[in-house]
Amino acid sequence: MGERSRWIADLDALPDEAPDLADRILTRLVDAGIVLAERTDCVLGDVPGGYAPGPAAASAAMGDPAGFPDVWPNGLEIDVGRGAYYGTMREDDRVRCPRCGAWLPFETVLDAVEEWLEGGPDALACARCGERTGFNGWRWPVPCAFAELGLRFWNWPPLADGFVASVASALDHRVVAGSCGT
């Protein structure tokens, strides 16, 4: 079985506020029983551990609460700092300019995303109209977000819309939710 993650990315978090926002949302999720407070080896990625599902984890997901997976990895990873969040894309997927509708192949966009992850600018220039637009302003074929704060739920069932809305409300920011993997 391949690994799958569900994610929620905060589109409005600024670099200097992302750590405090991460603490705030973690406290809310722990208090609600969605995740446990102790950091454990329950996630993939570069972070020093994650937060295992709590007794109320199933309330954050759609579907049968009894169907919550008991697999590894299965925790919450909180990413602070520049991160790219997107679903599974195909080689022929295209990203469209929000102004004129011209498209760029995803592999072309990847170079700009990699540069941004390393501290570069958050913008793509359209080859047709010349408009420079931040990554989150382009039209993507699957949910995508480029953010300073992201929550990644490893191998969780699809997240409930109400849960995603409650995270957005707690952060008081716009969020995008999606999934990646098989």
C-alpha positions as CSV (number, residue, x, y, z in Angstrom):
1,M,0.0,0.0,0.0
2,G,1.3,3.5,-0.9
3,E,1.2,6.3,1.7
4,R,-1.5,8.9,1.4
5,S,-1.8,12.2,3.1
6,R,-4.7,14.6,3.6
7,W,-3.6,18.2,4.1
8,I,-4.8,21.6,5.1
9,A,-2.7,24.6,4.2
10,D,-3.1,28.1,5.6
11,L,-2.9,30.6,2.6
12,D,-2.6,33.7,4.8
13,A,0.0,32.7,7.5
14,L,3.0,35.0,7.4
15,P,6.4,33.5,8.2
16,D,6.7,35.3,11.6
17,E,3.2,34.2,12.8
18,A,3.2,30.6,11.5
19,P,4.9,29.1,14.6
20,D,2.3,30.7,16.9
21,L,-0.5,29.6,14.6
22,A,0.8,26.1,14.6
23,D,0.8,26.1,18.5
24,R,-2.7,27.4,18.5
25,I,-4.1,24.8,16.2
26,L,-2.3,22.0,17.9
27,T,-3.7,23.0,21.2
28,R,-7.2,23.1,19.7
29,L,-6.8,19.6,18.1
30,V,-5.4,18.2,21.4
31,D,-8.2,19.7,23.5
32,A,-10.8,18.3,21.1
33,G,-9.2,14.8,21.2
34,I,-8.4,14.8,17.5
35,V,-4.7,14.1,18.2
36,L,-2.6,13.3,21.3
37,A,-0.3,15.9,22.8
38,E,2.9,13.8,22.9
39,R,5.1,13.8,19.8
40,T,5.8,10.3,18.5
41,D,7.2,8.5,15.5
42,C,3.9,8.5,13.5
43,V,4.6,10.6,10.4
44,L,6.9,10.7,7.4
45,G,8.8,13.8,6.5
46,D,11.5,16.0,7.9
47,V,9.8,17.0,11.1
48,P,10.9,15.6,14.5
49,G,7.8,13.4,15.0
50,G,4.1,14.0,14.8
51,Y,1.0,13.7,16.8
52,A,-0.9,10.3,16.9
53,P,-4.6,10.2,16.4
54,G,-6.6,10.9,19.6
55,P,-9.8,9.3,20.8
56,A,-11.9,11.7,18.8
57,A,-9.8,11.5,15.5
58,A,-12.7,9.9,13.6
59,S,-14.8,13.0,14.2
60,A,-12.5,14.9,11.9
61,A,-13.0,12.5,9.0
62,M,-15.8,11.6,6.7
63,G,-17.4,8.2,6.6
64,D,-17.5,5.3,9.1
65,P,-15.8,6.3,12.5
66,A,-15.0,2.6,13.0
67,G,-13.0,2.6,9.8
68,F,-10.2,4.8,11.0
69,P,-7.0,3.1,9.9
70,D,-4.5,1.5,12.3
71,V,-1.4,1.8,10.2
72,W,1.9,3.5,10.2
73,P,2.3,6.4,9.5
74,N,-1.0,7.7,10.8
75,G,-0.3,10.9,12.6
76,L,-0.5,14.7,12.1
77,E,2.6,16.4,10.8
78,I,2.7,20.2,11.3
79,D,4.9,22.0,8.8
80,V,6.1,25.5,9.6
81,G,7.9,27.3,6.9
82,R,7.5,27.3,3.1
83,G,5.7,24.3,1.9
84,A,4.1,23.1,-1.4
85,Y,0.9,21.1,-1.0
86,Y,-0.7,19.4,-4.0
87,G,-2.5,16.3,-5.1
88,T,-1.3,13.7,-7.6
89,M,-0.7,15.3,-10.9
90,R,-0.1,13.8,-14.3
91,E,2.7,14.7,-16.7
92,D,0.1,16.4,-19.1
93,D,-1.6,18.5,-16.3
94,R,-1.5,22.2,-16.9
95,V,-1.6,25.3,-14.7
96,R,-3.7,28.1,-16.1
97,C,-3.1,31.9,-15.9
98,P,-5.9,33.6,-13.9
99,R,-5.9,36.6,-16.2
100,C,-5.9,35.2,-19.7
101,G,-6.3,31.4,-19.3
102,A,-3.0,30.5,-21.0
103,W,-1.5,27.4,-19.6
104,L,1.9,26.2,-18.5
105,P,2.8,22.5,-18.2
106,F,3.2,21.5,-14.6
107,E,6.9,20.4,-15.1
108,T,7.7,24.0,-16.1
109,V,6.1,25.3,-13.0
110,L,8.1,22.9,-10.8
111,D,11.3,24.9,-11.3
112,A,9.7,28.1,-10.0
113,V,8.2,26.2,-7.1
114,E,11.6,24.7,-6.2
115,E,13.1,28.2,-6.3
116,W,10.3,29.6,-4.0
117,L,10.9,26.7,-1.5
118,E,14.5,27.9,-1.4
119,G,13.5,31.5,-0.6
120,G,12.8,32.8,-4.1
121,P,9.8,34.9,-5.3
122,D,6.2,33.7,-5.0
123,A,5.1,34.4,-8.6
124,L,4.8,33.0,-12.1
125,A,4.9,35.2,-15.1
126,C,2.4,34.2,-17.9
127,A,4.1,33.7,-21.2
128,R,1.1,35.1,-23.1
129,C,-0.1,38.2,-21.1
130,G,3.0,38.8,-18.9
131,E,1.0,39.0,-15.7
132,R,3.0,38.0,-12.6
133,T,0.7,36.2,-10.2
134,G,1.5,34.4,-6.9
135,F,1.3,30.6,-7.0
136,N,-1.9,30.5,-5.1
137,G,-3.6,32.8,-7.7
138,W,-3.0,30.4,-10.6
139,R,-5.7,27.8,-11.5
140,W,-4.4,24.3,-10.7
141,P,-5.9,21.0,-12.0
142,V,-6.0,19.6,-8.4
143,P,-6.1,21.4,-5.1
144,C,-2.8,23.1,-4.5
145,A,-1.4,25.5,-1.9
146,F,1.9,27.2,-1.2
147,A,2.0,28.2,2.4
148,E,4.0,28.9,5.5
149,L,1.8,26.6,7.6
150,G,0.4,23.2,6.7
151,L,-1.2,20.3,8.5
152,R,-0.6,16.8,7.0
153,F,-2.7,13.9,8.2
154,W,-0.9,10.7,7.2
155,N,-3.2,7.9,6.0
156,W,-6.3,9.4,7.4
157,P,-9.7,9.0,5.7
158,P,-11.0,12.1,3.8
159,L,-11.3,15.0,6.1
160,A,-14.8,16.2,6.9
161,D,-15.8,19.6,5.4
162,G,-16.9,20.8,8.9
163,F,-13.5,19.9,10.3
164,V,-11.7,21.8,7.6
165,A,-14.0,24.8,8.2
166,S,-13.2,24.6,12.0
167,V,-9.5,24.7,11.3
168,A,-10.0,27.8,9.0
169,S,-12.1,29.4,11.8
170,A,-9.5,28.7,14.5
171,L,-6.8,30.2,12.3
172,D,-9.0,33.0,11.1
173,H,-7.4,32.5,7.7
174,R,-8.3,31.1,4.3
175,V,-7.2,27.4,3.9
176,V,-7.1,24.9,1.1
177,A,-7.5,21.2,1.7
178,G,-6.4,18.3,-0.5
179,S,-4.8,14.9,-0.6
180,C,-1.8,13.3,-2.1
181,G,-0.8,9.7,-2.7
182,T,-2.4,6.5,-3.5
